Amino acid sequence: MYSLVKALWSMYFEKPTLKVLIVGLNESGKTCLLSRLKMNAKQKAIEFSKIIPTVGLNIAKIEYPKYYALFWDLGGAQLLRSIWKKYYPDCHGIVFVVDQDYVSRKEELIKTFESITSSPESQGVPILILINKIENQSDPNRPIVDEISTILSISLIHNRKIIVQSCSAINGTNVDKSLELLFEQIIRLSTQK
């Protein structure tokens, strides 16, 4: 009886938890993004100057007004990318972080993104592509969102919702707004099931 009451209580009164993967090439700013999210939520976070490359994962649970978000920041080194697919079945959304200065790693970026979108385990999961480090952009008028959308052939992907935004994890520009767009898609998908 207790289990039934607890389950009903949880279903109607507890906030849902949205599980979100943060992935991308190494040094794209994934852990900086997670630290920024924690700072914005007034949680203890790693200082940007003390962040080192992630080996394995970092986890954070952040409370929002209508839900919790559980973030898994996965290491982006080439040897670690093979474990990403183990997390796809349990996630509700994926944040793919891209360094705005991607040019020297363009082919690797394309191949990595294609491995995510072609994985059967990630089918239907909405993706937020966050173009990070815009504070370092030499030309502030550069159409980086359109540029990345074209390079990653976003217009050809029809089996999921993909959102492309630019941000700065360091100074917080457009971080919360971009995540809110992803959360809206996750909630929309969950109500359609």
Backbone torsions as a table, in degrees:
resi	resn	phi	psi	omega
1	MET	NA	-42.7	179.5
2	TYR	-57.7	-43.1	-179.1
3	SER	-61.6	-40.4	179.2
4	LEU	-64.7	-46.1	-179.8
5	VAL	-63.5	-43.9	179.5
6	LYS	-62.1	-42.8	179.6
7	ALA	-63.6	-43.3	178.8
8	LEU	-65.6	-42.0	177.9
9	TRP	-58.8	-47.9	-179.3
10	SER	-60.5	-43.4	-175.8
11	MET	-63.5	-37.3	-173.7
12	TYR	-100.7	-21.8	-172.2
13	PHE	-121.6	-19.0	-179.9
14	GLU	-91.5	148.5	177.5
15	LYS	-70.9	141.3	175.3
16	PRO	-72.6	159.2	176.8
17	THR	-110.3	121.1	177.1
18	LEU	-93.8	123.6	-177.5
19	LYS	-99.0	122.1	-172.7
20	VAL	-128.2	127.0	173.9
21	LEU	-86.9	141.0	171.4
22	ILE	-115.7	112.1	-178.0
23	VAL	-131.1	169.8	179.1
24	GLY	154.8	172.0	178.5
25	LEU	-61.6	154.2	176.8
26	ASN	-58.5	146.3	179.3
27	GLU	67.8	21.0	177.3
28	SER	-86.8	-14.4	177.2
29	GLY	107.5	24.4	-178.4
30	LYS	-64.1	-47.7	-178.7
31	THR	-71.2	-33.1	173.0
32	CYS	-61.6	-41.2	177.7
33	LEU	-61.1	-46.8	179.2
34	LEU	-61.4	-41.4	177.6
35	SER	-62.7	-41.5	178.4
36	ARG	-62.0	-43.1	179.0
37	LEU	-61.7	-41.0	178.5
38	LYS	-66.6	-41.7	178.4
39	MET	-61.9	-44.5	-179.7
40	ASN	-61.8	-28.3	179.1
41	ALA	-92.0	8.8	179.8
42	LYS	62.3	33.6	175.3
43	GLN	-102.5	158.8	176.5
44	LYS	-65.9	133.0	-177.7
45	ALA	-138.2	159.4	176.3
46	ILE	-70.3	134.2	174.4
47	GLU	-64.5	141.5	-177.0
48	PHE	-55.2	-39.1	-177.6
49	SER	-69.7	-13.9	-177.5
50	LYS	-106.4	5.5	-179.4
51	ILE	-76.0	132.7	177.0
52	ILE	-118.1	163.8	179.7
53	PRO	-56.1	137.6	-178.2
54	THR	-79.7	126.9	172.4
55	VAL	-114.5	108.3	-174.2
56	GLY	101.2	-118.5	-178.6
57	LEU	-154.1	160.8	171.5
58	ASN	-120.0	143.1	-177.3
59	ILE	-126.3	142.3	173.6
60	ALA	-146.6	139.3	174.0
61	LYS	-114.2	123.0	-175.0
62	ILE	-122.3	134.4	179.9
63	GLU	-90.9	130.5	173.5
64	TYR	-115.5	168.8	-175.9
65	PRO	-56.1	-38.5	-174.6
66	LYS	-110.8	-3.6	-176.9
67	TYR	-165.2	170.2	169.7
68	TYR	-103.7	151.2	172.4
69	ALA	-120.6	124.3	176.5
70	LEU	-103.6	113.3	-177.3
71	PHE	-101.5	133.9	172.5
72	TRP	-114.4	108.3	177.0
73	ASP	-91.4	107.6	-176.5
74	LEU	-98.0	142.4	178.4
75	GLY	-56.1	143.1	-175.2
76	GLY	-105.1	0.7	177.8
77	ALA	-62.1	148.5	-174.4
78	GLN	-52.9	-40.8	-179.3
79	LEU	-67.4	-23.6	-178.0
80	LEU	-89.5	-16.8	-174.7
81	ARG	-64.6	-24.7	-178.5
82	SER	-66.0	-21.4	179.4
83	ILE	-82.7	-14.9	-177.8
84	TRP	-53.0	-44.4	-173.5
85	LYS	-62.9	-20.6	177.3
86	LYS	-68.8	-22.4	-179.7
87	TYR	-92.2	-18.4	-176.1
88	TYR	-55.8	-45.9	-176.9
89	PRO	-62.1	-23.5	-177.0
90	ASP	-98.2	-2.7	-175.8
91	CYS	-99.5	155.3	176.5
92	HIS	-101.0	-19.2	-179.0
93	GLY	-158.5	157.2	-179.8
94	ILE	-126.3	132.0	170.8
95	VAL	-105.9	118.2	178.1
96	PHE	-104.0	109.0	-175.3
97	VAL	-90.8	131.0	-178.3
98	VAL	-124.0	130.5	173.9
99	ASP	-72.1	130.5	-179.3
100	GLN	-60.3	-21.3	177.9
101	ASP	-99.9	57.4	-172.7
102	TYR	-83.3	-10.8	-165.9
103	VAL	-50.1	-43.9	-177.4
104	SER	-70.5	-13.0	-178.8
105	ARG	-121.8	25.5	-174.3
106	LYS	-55.8	-49.5	-177.9
107	GLU	-64.5	-40.7	178.3
108	GLU	-64.4	-39.3	178.1
109	LEU	-61.2	-48.9	-179.7
110	ILE	-61.1	-48.0	-179.1
111	LYS	-61.1	-41.7	-179.5
112	THR	-66.5	-43.4	178.9
113	PHE	-64.6	-42.2	178.4
114	GLU	-62.4	-34.4	178.9
115	SER	-66.9	-31.5	177.2
116	ILE	-71.5	-51.2	-174.4
117	THR	-71.5	-22.8	179.9
118	SER	-92.2	-7.2	-179.0
119	SER	-71.7	126.1	178.1
120	PRO	-57.9	-30.7	-178.3
121	GLU	-68.7	-21.3	-177.0
122	SER	-103.3	3.3	-176.1
123	GLN	-58.2	132.0	178.3
124	GLY	83.6	-10.3	-178.9
125	VAL	-78.4	125.5	178.8
126	PRO	-66.0	146.2	-178.4
127	ILE	-122.9	132.2	170.5
128	LEU	-105.9	116.0	173.9
129	ILE	-91.6	114.7	-179.2
130	LEU	-106.7	112.7	177.5
131	ILE	-85.9	108.5	-170.0
132	ASN	-97.5	167.8	175.7
133	LYS	69.2	33.7	-179.9
134	ILE	-65.5	-17.1	176.9
135	GLU	-66.9	-17.4	178.5
136	ASN	-96.0	0.6	-176.4
137	GLN	-68.0	124.6	-177.0
138	SER	-70.7	-32.8	178.6
139	ASP	-114.0	104.9	-177.3
140	PRO	-64.1	-16.5	179.4
141	ASN	-94.0	1.5	179.6
142	ARG	-61.0	127.9	-179.2
143	PRO	-80.5	68.0	-171.7
144	ILE	-63.6	-35.8	179.8
145	VAL	-64.7	-46.3	178.1
146	ASP	-64.5	-39.7	-179.5
147	GLU	-60.7	-50.0	-179.8
148	ILE	-68.0	-39.2	177.8
149	SER	-58.9	-39.8	178.8
150	THR	-69.9	-47.5	-178.2
151	ILE	-60.4	-38.8	-178.7
152	LEU	-90.4	5.9	176.3
153	SER	54.2	44.9	-177.8
154	ILE	-59.2	-37.5	-177.4
155	SER	-64.8	-16.8	-179.6
156	LEU	-92.6	-3.3	-178.0
157	ILE	-99.3	117.9	-175.0
158	HIS	-119.1	-3.4	-174.9
159	ASN	-93.7	11.4	179.9
160	ARG	-166.4	164.4	175.2
161	LYS	-87.7	128.6	177.1
162	ILE	-124.7	129.0	179.7
163	ILE	-115.3	134.3	179.1
164	VAL	-120.3	123.8	-178.5
165	GLN	-138.5	156.3	172.5
166	SER	-105.7	153.6	-178.9
167	CYS	-158.6	174.1	169.0
168	SER	-132.2	109.4	177.7
169	ALA	-66.0	-31.5	-178.3
170	ILE	-65.3	-51.6	-178.1
171	ASN	-100.1	-2.9	174.3
172	GLY	88.2	-0.1	-178.3
173	THR	-56.8	121.0	172.4
174	ASN	65.7	11.8	-178.6
175	VAL	-70.1	-57.5	-176.5
176	ASP	-63.4	-41.5	180.0
177	LYS	-61.2	-42.0	-179.6
178	SER	-65.6	-43.8	178.8
179	LEU	-64.3	-36.5	178.7
180	GLU	-61.3	-37.1	176.8
181	LEU	-62.1	-41.2	177.4
182	LEU	-66.4	-45.5	179.6
183	PHE	-58.8	-40.7	177.7
184	GLU	-59.5	-41.5	178.5
185	GLN	-66.6	-42.0	179.1
186	ILE	-60.4	-46.6	-178.9
187	ILE	-65.8	-41.2	177.9
188	ARG	-59.5	-43.9	178.9
189	LEU	-65.4	-39.3	-177.7
190	SER	-68.0	-29.8	179.0
191	THR	-80.8	-16.1	178.6
192	GLN	-83.2	-14.8	-177.2
193	LYS	-79.8	NA	NA
